[in-house]
Amino acid sequence: MKNIKVLGTGCAGCKTTVEMINHLAEEKSVTIELEKVEDLQKIMAYGVMSTPAVVLDGKVVHTGGIPTHEKVEQWLATELSTRICPDRMGDENHHERDLNGYEA
């Protein structure tokens, strides 16, 4: 399950981002844990200066605007591919990659 946090103080863009992530996760049947973080000190702890921002499994992956549908679908697809191909998990020849394609 992906842990997704939307960082923002409650602006319309932040609310839209939460709604879009929720909608696309439901549409793709992906189980996520979605949290809205509005506390300014907690937001700043992530080094974020522009909101809305999105944190995926503890890593800031987006800042400064509403993400595109395609970007959100990419974040969700990493969960979907893990569920579709669980036999790849634990395969020593399989290397996990982060969102930028670098080995994790």
LOGUZA-142295 format. One record per atom (N, C-alpha, C): residue in three letters; x, y, z; chain; residue number from 1. Coordinates in steps of 0.1 Angstrom, whole numbers. Example, Ala and Ser with C-alpha at 12.3 -4.5 7.8 and 13.67 -1.06 7.14 Angstrom:
2
   rest       x       y       z   kette    nr
    Ala     132     -57      78       A     1
    Ala     123     -45      78       A     1
    Ala     132     -33      78       A     1
    Ser     128     -22      71       A     2
    Ser     137     -11      71       A     2
    Ser     129       0      79       A     2
END
This chain:
104
   rest       x       y       z   kette    nr
    Met       8     -12       0       A     1
    Met       0       0       0       A     1
    Met       9      12       0       A     1
    Lys       6      22      -8       A     2
    Lys      13      34      -9       A     2
    Lys       8      44       2       A     2
    Asn      17      51       8       A     3
    Asn      14      61      18       A     3
    Asn      16      74      10       A     3
    Ile       6      82       9       A     4
    Ile       6      95       2       A     4
    Ile       2     106      11       A     4
    Lys      10     116      11       A     5
    Lys       6     128      19       A     5
    Lys       5     140      10       A     5
    Val      -5     148      11       A     6
    Val      -7     160       4       A     6
    Val      -4     171      14       A     6
    Leu       6     179      11       A     7
    Leu      10     190      20       A     7
    Leu       4     203      15       A     7
    Gly      -2     210      23       A     8
    Gly      -8     223      20       A     8
    Gly     -17     228      31       A     8
    Thr     -19     241      31       A     9
    Thr     -26     248      42       A     9
    Thr     -41     249      39       A     9
    Gly     -46     242      29       A    10
    Gly     -60     242      27       A    10
    Gly     -65     250      15       A    10
    Cys     -56     253       6       A    11
    Cys     -60     261      -6       A    11
    Cys     -68     252     -15       A    11
    Ala     -74     258     -25       A    12
    Ala     -82     251     -35       A    12
    Ala     -73     240     -42       A    12
    Gly     -61     244     -46       A    13
    Gly     -52     235     -53       A    13
    Gly     -49     222     -44       A    13
    Cys     -48     224     -31       A    14
    Cys     -45     213     -22       A    14
    Cys     -57     204     -22       A    14
    Lys     -69     209     -21       A    15
    Lys     -81     201     -20       A    15
    Lys     -83     194     -33       A    15
    Thr     -80     200     -44       A    16
    Thr     -82     194     -57       A    16
    Thr     -72     182     -59       A    16
    Thr     -60     184     -54       A    17
    Thr     -49     174     -54       A    17
    Thr     -54     161     -46       A    17
    Val     -59     164     -34       A    18
    Val     -64     152     -26       A    18
    Val     -75     145     -33       A    18
    Glu     -85     153     -39       A    19
    Glu     -96     147     -46       A    19
    Glu     -92     139     -58       A    19
    Met     -82     144     -66       A    20
    Met     -78     137     -77       A    20
    Met     -71     124     -74       A    20
    Ile     -62     124     -64       A    21
    Ile     -55     112     -60       A    21
    Ile     -65     102     -55       A    21
    Asn     -74     106     -47       A    22
    Asn     -85      97     -42       A    22
    Asn     -92      91     -54       A    22
    His     -97      99     -63       A    23
    His    -105      95     -74       A    23
    His     -97      85     -83       A    23
    Leu     -85      88     -86       A    24
    Leu     -77      79     -95       A    24
    Leu     -73      66     -88       A    24
    Ala     -71      67     -75       A    25
    Ala     -68      54     -68       A    25
    Ala     -80      45     -68       A    25
    Glu     -92      51     -66       A    26
    Glu    -104      43     -66       A    26
    Glu    -107      37     -81       A    26
    Glu    -104      46     -90       A    27
    Glu    -106      42    -104       A    27
    Glu     -97      31    -108       A    27
    Lys     -85      31    -103       A    28
    Lys     -75      21    -107       A    28
    Lys     -75       9     -97       A    28
    Ser     -84       9     -87       A    29
    Ser     -85      -1     -76       A    29
    Ser     -72      -3     -69       A    29
    Val     -65       8     -66       A    30
    Val     -53       8     -59       A    30
    Val     -56      13     -44       A    30
    Thr     -51       5     -35       A    31
    Thr     -53       8     -21       A    31
    Thr     -42      18     -16       A    31
    Ile     -46      29     -11       A    32
    Ile     -36      39      -7       A    32
    Ile     -40      44       7       A    32
    Glu     -30      49      14       A    33
    Glu     -32      56      27       A    33
    Glu     -30      71      24       A    33
    Leu     -40      79      23       A    34
    Leu     -39      93      19       A    34
    Leu     -41     102      32       A    34
    Glu     -32     111      34       A    35
    Glu     -32     120      45       A    35
    Glu     -30     134      40       A    35
    Lys     -38     143      45       A    36
    Lys     -37     157      42       A    36
    Lys     -30     164      54       A    36
    Val     -18     170      51       A    37
    Val     -10     177      61       A    37
    Val     -12     192      60       A    37
    Glu     -17     198      70       A    38
    Glu     -20     213      69       A    38
    Glu     -11     221      79       A    38
    Asp      -5     214      88       A    39
    Asp       4     220      98       A    39
    Asp      16     226      91       A    39
    Leu      18     239      92       A    40
    Leu      29     246      85       A    40
    Leu      43     240      90       A    40
    Gln      45     238     102       A    41
    Gln      57     232     107       A    41
    Gln      60     219     101       A    41
    Lys      50     210     100       A    42
    Lys      52     197      94       A    42
    Lys      55     198      79       A    42
    Ile      49     207      73       A    43
    Ile      51     210      58       A    43
    Ile      66     214      57       A    43
    Met      70     224      65       A    44
    Met      84     229      63       A    44
    Met      94     218      67       A    44
    Ala      91     209      75       A    45
    Ala     100     198      79       A    45
    Ala     104     190      66       A    45
    Tyr      95     190      56       A    46
    Tyr      98     183      44       A    46
    Tyr     107     191      34       A    46
    Gly     109     204      38       A    47
    Gly     117     213      30       A    47
    Gly     109     219      19       A    47
    Val      96     218      20       A    48
    Val      86     223      10       A    48
    Val      84     238      12       A    48
    Met      85     246       1       A    49
    Met      82     260       2       A    49
    Met      71     264      -6       A    49
    Ser      66     255     -15       A    50
    Ser      55     258     -24       A    50
    Ser      45     246     -24       A    50
    Thr      32     249     -22       A    51
    Thr      22     239     -21       A    51
    Thr      12     241     -32       A    51
    Pro       4     230     -35       A    52
    Pro       4     217     -29       A    52
    Pro      17     210     -32       A    52
    Ala      21     201     -23       A    53
    Ala      32     192     -25       A    53
    Ala      27     178     -22       A    53
    Val      33     168     -28       A    54
    Val      30     154     -26       A    54
    Val      42     146     -21       A    54
    Val      40     139     -10       A    55
    Val      50     130      -4       A    55
    Val      45     116      -7       A    55
    Leu      53     108     -13       A    56
    Leu      50      94     -16       A    56
    Leu      60      85      -9       A    56
    Asp      55      77       0       A    57
    Asp      63      68       9       A    57
    Asp      75      75      15       A    57
    Gly      72      87      20       A    58
    Gly      82      95      27       A    58
    Gly      91     104      19       A    58
    Lys      90     104       6       A    59
    Lys      98     111      -3       A    59
    Lys      90     122     -11       A    59
    Val      94     134     -10       A    60
    Val      87     145     -18       A    60
    Val      89     143     -33       A    60
    Val      77     141     -39       A    61
    Val      78     138     -54       A    61
    Val      72     149     -62       A    61
    His      66     159     -56       A    62
    His      59     170     -63       A    62
    His      57     182     -54       A    62
    Thr      60     194     -60       A    63
    Thr      57     206     -52       A    63
    Thr      52     217     -62       A    63
    Gly      45     226     -56       A    64
    Gly      42     239     -63       A    64
    Gly      31     239     -73       A    64
    Gly      21     230     -72       A    65
    Gly      10     230     -81       A    65
    Gly       2     217     -81       A    65
    Ile      -9     217     -88       A    66
    Ile     -17     205     -89       A    66
    Ile      -9     196     -99       A    66
    Pro      -7     183     -94       A    67
    Pro       0     174    -104       A    67
    Pro      -9     170    -115       A    67
    Thr      -3     166    -126       A    68
    Thr     -11     161    -137       A    68
    Thr     -17     148    -134       A    68
    His     -28     144    -141       A    69
    His     -34     131    -140       A    69
    His     -23     120    -143       A    69
    Glu     -15     123    -153       A    70
    Glu      -5     113    -157       A    70
    Glu       5     110    -146       A    70
    Lys       9     121    -140       A    71
    Lys      19     120    -129       A    71
    Lys      13     111    -117       A    71
    Val       1     114    -114       A    72
    Val      -6     107    -103       A    72
    Val      -7      92    -107       A    72
    Glu     -11      90    -119       A    73
    Glu     -12      76    -124       A    73
    Glu       1      69    -124       A    73
    Gln      12      75    -126       A    74
    Gln      25      69    -125       A    74
    Gln      28      65    -111       A    74
    Trp      25      74    -101       A    75
    Trp      27      71     -87       A    75
    Trp      19      59     -83       A    75
    Leu       7      58     -88       A    76
    Leu      -2      47     -85       A    76
    Leu       2      34     -92       A    76
    Ala       8      36    -104       A    77
    Ala      11      24    -112       A    77
    Ala      23      16    -105       A    77
    Thr      31      22     -97       A    78
    Thr      41      15     -91       A    78
    Thr      35       5     -81       A    78
    Glu      24       9     -74       A    79
    Glu      17       0     -66       A    79
    Glu      10     -11     -74       A    79
    Leu       4      -7     -85       A    80
    Leu      -3     -16     -93       A    80
    Leu       6     -27     -99       A    80
    Ser      18     -23    -103       A    81
    Ser      27     -33    -109       A    81
    Ser      32     -42     -98       A    81
    Thr      34     -38     -86       A    82
    Thr      38     -47     -75       A    82
    Thr      27     -57     -73       A    82
    Arg      14     -53     -73       A    83
    Arg       3     -62     -71       A    83
    Arg       2     -72     -82       A    83
    Ile       4     -67     -95       A    84
    Ile       2     -76    -106       A    84
    Ile      13     -86    -107       A    84
    Cys      25     -82    -104       A    85
    Cys      37     -91    -105       A    85
    Cys      44     -94     -92       A    85
    Pro      37    -100     -82       A    86
    Pro      43    -102     -69       A    86
    Pro      54    -112     -70       A    86
    Asp      55    -120     -80       A    87
    Asp      65    -130     -82       A    87
    Asp      79    -123     -84       A    87
    Arg      79    -111     -88       A    88
    Arg      91    -104     -90       A    88
    Arg      97     -99     -77       A    88
    Met      89     -98     -67       A    89
    Met      93     -94     -53       A    89
    Met     103    -105     -48       A    89
    Gly     114    -101     -43       A    90
    Gly     124    -111     -38       A    90
    Gly     132    -117     -48       A    90
    Asp     130    -115     -61       A    91
    Asp     139    -120     -72       A    91
    Asp     152    -112     -71       A    91
    Glu     163    -119     -69       A    92
    Glu     175    -112     -67       A    92
    Glu     180    -105     -79       A    92
    Asn     175    -109     -91       A    93
    Asn     179    -102    -103       A    93
    Asn     170     -90    -106       A    93
    His     160     -88     -98       A    94
    His     151     -77    -100       A    94
    His     155     -66     -90       A    94
    His     157     -54     -96       A    95
    His     162     -43     -88       A    95
    His     151     -32     -87       A    95
    Glu     148     -28     -75       A    96
    Glu     138     -18     -73       A    96
    Glu     143      -5     -79       A    96
    Arg     135       3     -84       A    97
    Arg     139      16     -89       A    97
    Arg     130      27     -83       A    97
    Asp     136      39     -81       A    98
    Asp     128      50     -76       A    98
    Asp     120      56     -87       A    98
    Leu     113      67     -85       A    99
    Leu     105      73     -95       A    99
    Leu     113      80    -106       A    99
    Asn     126      82    -104       A   100
    Asn     134      88    -115       A   100
    Asn     142      77    -123       A   100
    Gly     139      64    -119       A   101
    Gly     145      53    -127       A   101
    Gly     159      49    -121       A   101
    Tyr     163      54    -110       A   102
    Tyr     175      50    -104       A   102
    Tyr     173      38     -94       A   102
    Glu     183      30     -94       A   103
    Glu     182      18     -85       A   103
    Glu     181      23     -70       A   103
    Ala     171      17     -63       A   104
    Ala     169      21     -49       A   104
    Ala     178      12     -40       A   104
END
